[in-house]
Amino acid sequence: MIAAVFGVRMVLFGLAQVGAALGRGRAVRHRPRWTRVLVAAGALVVAFGLLIVSVRLQAASPRPDAFYSAPVRHSAAPGTEPLTIGVLARTKAWRILYATTREDGSTAVASGVVLASAALPDGPGPVIAWAHGTSGIVPGCAPSLAASDFFAPSVIPGVEQMVARGWVLVATDYVGLGTDGPHPYLIGEGEARSVLDSVRAARQLGTYRWRT
């Protein structure tokens, strides 16, 4: 709400400045009151139009469901949930919820995605960790929430070749994207721990889970 009000105020201020600049450029000292009223009314219409668009976009954005708020302990196996939307052919995928550590040493919960071939070889195989770039800083910006586009080669280069070789891909959301924040944006130690612990979480799943 505060951001919306501030945005409306900035739009009004900007339009007023544009109107004042145009008035000075025309060497107009005293504009009729009706022109000022007209400019103000137009600014209000534009501001409220932008507000409506913003609210609709916000309502349509992904929101973390109950999976992302489940309790997780360091000693517990990661939570899992099968994914069926956007999954590549001849592969299986799961959302995972696992324990990690923040840069200050405190316990945190991170989420992510595991992708594997539907016909894994016997025994453990290579695990590839994917650390995504900037997607936002709030829980709704978790890449795993956009499952329909998550496995596209344009998002994760070489993903099809990875699973074709029998490699397992684990892609963390980090802490604070999907799970409770704050997200350690550009804090290397916090993000690195989320990546490393995602590999540990993927290995805890075991091939017997991937074959179910």
C-alpha positions in Angstrom: 0.0 0.0 0.0 2.8 2.4 0.9 4.6 1.7 -2.4 1.3 2.3 -4.3 0.7 5.6 -2.6 4.3 6.7 -3.2 4.0 5.7 -6.8 0.9 7.8 -7.3 2.6 10.7 -5.7 5.6 10.4 -7.9 3.5 10.3 -11.0 1.6 13.4 -10.0 4.9 15.2 -9.2 6.4 14.2 -12.5 3.4 15.3 -14.6 3.3 18.6 -12.7 7.0 19.2 -13.5 6.4 18.4 -17.1 3.5 20.9 -17.2 5.6 23.5 -15.5 8.4 23.0 -18.0 6.1 23.3 -20.9 4.6 26.5 -19.5 8.0 28.1 -19.0 9.1 27.1 -22.5 6.1 29.0 -23.9 6.8 32.0 -21.7 3.4 31.7 -20.2 3.4 33.5 -16.8 -0.2 32.9 -15.8 -2.1 29.9 -17.0 -5.9 29.8 -16.6 -7.1 27.8 -13.7 -9.0 25.4 -15.9 -5.8 24.3 -17.6 -4.2 23.5 -14.2 -7.4 21.6 -13.2 -7.3 19.7 -16.5 -3.6 18.7 -16.0 -4.3 17.5 -12.4 -7.3 15.5 -13.6 -5.2 13.9 -16.3 -2.5 13.1 -13.9 -5.0 11.4 -11.5 -6.4 9.3 -14.4 -2.9 8.2 -15.4 -1.9 7.5 -11.8 -4.9 5.4 -11.0 -4.6 3.5 -14.3 -1.1 2.6 -13.4 -2.2 1.6 -9.9 -4.9 -0.8 -11.3 -2.4 -2.4 -13.7 0.1 -2.8 -10.9 -2.5 -4.5 -8.6 -3.5 -6.9 -11.3 0.1 -7.9 -12.1 0.7 -8.4 -8.4 -2.4 -10.6 -8.1 -1.3 -12.7 -11.0 2.3 -13.3 -9.7 3.2 -16.7 -8.2 2.7 -17.1 -4.5 4.4 -19.8 -2.3 2.0 -22.5 -1.1 2.0 -24.5 2.1 4.9 -26.7 0.8 7.4 -23.8 1.3 6.4 -23.2 5.0 6.8 -26.8 6.2 9.2 -27.1 9.2 12.6 -28.6 8.4 15.4 -29.7 10.8 19.1 -30.1 10.0 18.8 -33.8 11.0 15.8 -34.5 8.8 15.7 -35.7 5.2 14.6 -33.0 2.8 10.9 -32.6 2.1 9.9 -33.5 -1.5 6.9 -33.0 -3.8 6.6 -34.3 -7.3 6.5 -31.8 -10.2 4.5 -32.6 -13.3 4.2 -29.2 -15.1 6.9 -28.2 -17.6 9.0 -31.3 -16.9 11.1 -32.5 -19.8 10.3 -35.8 -21.6 11.7 -38.9 -20.0 12.5 -37.1 -16.8 11.1 -36.8 -13.3 11.3 -33.7 -11.1 10.6 -32.7 -7.5 10.5 -29.6 -5.4 12.6 -30.0 -2.3 12.7 -28.2 1.0 15.9 -28.6 3.0 17.9 -27.1 5.9 20.8 -24.8 5.3 22.8 -22.1 7.2 22.8 -18.3 6.8 25.9 -16.3 6.5 25.7 -15.5 10.2 25.6 -19.2 11.1 21.8 -19.3 11.9 19.6 -22.1 10.7 17.5 -21.4 7.6 15.2 -23.3 5.2 15.7 -23.2 1.4 13.8 -24.6 -1.4 14.8 -25.9 -4.9 14.1 -28.4 -7.6 15.7 -31.8 -8.5 15.5 -33.1 -12.0 16.6 -36.6 -13.1 16.2 -39.0 -15.9 13.3 -41.3 -15.6 15.7 -44.2 -16.3 18.6 -43.6 -13.9 21.5 -46.1 -13.9 22.1 -48.2 -10.8 24.1 -46.5 -8.1 24.8 -42.9 -7.4 25.5 -40.6 -10.4 26.9 -37.1 -10.9 24.9 -34.2 -9.4 25.0 -30.8 -11.1 24.2 -27.7 -9.0 22.6 -24.8 -10.8 22.8 -21.4 -9.1 20.4 -19.1 -10.8 20.9 -15.4 -11.3 18.8 -12.5 -10.1 15.1 -13.3 -10.0 14.0 -10.9 -7.2 14.3 -10.6 -3.5 10.9 -11.7 -2.1 9.4 -15.2 -1.7 7.2 -15.0 -4.8 10.3 -14.7 -7.0 11.4 -18.3 -6.4 12.3 -19.9 -9.7 10.7 -23.2 -8.6 7.3 -21.4 -8.6 7.5 -20.9 -12.3 7.7 -24.7 -13.1 6.2 -24.3 -16.6 9.3 -22.4 -17.8 11.9 -23.6 -15.3 13.4 -26.4 -17.4 13.7 -24.5 -20.6 17.2 -24.6 -22.2 17.1 -20.8 -22.3 16.8 -20.8 -18.5 19.3 -23.6 -17.7 21.7 -24.1 -20.6 22.5 -27.7 -21.3 19.7 -29.1 -19.2 18.6 -31.6 -21.8 22.2 -32.9 -22.3 22.6 -33.2 -18.5 19.6 -35.6 -18.1 20.5 -37.4 -21.3 23.8 -38.4 -19.7 22.1 -39.6 -16.5 23.2 -36.6 -14.4 21.0 -35.3 -11.7 20.3 -31.5 -11.7 19.5 -29.7 -8.4 18.6 -26.0 -8.6 18.3 -24.1 -5.4 16.0 -21.1 -4.9 18.3 -19.9 -2.1 16.8 -18.8 1.2 14.0 -16.2 1.1 12.8 -17.1 -2.4 9.8 -19.3 -1.8 10.8 -19.8 1.9 10.9 -17.1 4.6 13.5 -14.4 4.2 15.4 -12.4 4.1 17.0 -13.5 0.8 20.9 -13.2 0.9 21.0 -11.3 -2.3 24.6 -10.7 -3.4 25.9 -12.2 -0.1 28.2 -14.9 -1.5 28.5 -16.9 1.7 24.8 -17.3 2.3 24.0 -18.1 -1.3 26.9 -20.6 -1.6 25.7 -22.5 1.5 22.3 -22.8 -0.1 23.9 -24.3 -3.2 26.2 -26.7 -1.4 23.4 -27.9 0.9 21.1 -28.4 -2.1 23.6 -31.0 -3.4 23.6 -32.7 0.0 19.8 -32.7 0.0 19.7 -34.2 -3.5 22.0 -37.0 -2.5 19.9 -37.8 0.6 16.9 -38.5 -1.7 18.6 -41.7 -3.1 17.9 -43.4 -6.4 15.2 -45.5 -4.9 13.1 -42.3 -4.5 13.8 -41.2 -8.1 12.6 -44.5 -9.4 9.2 -44.3 -7.6 
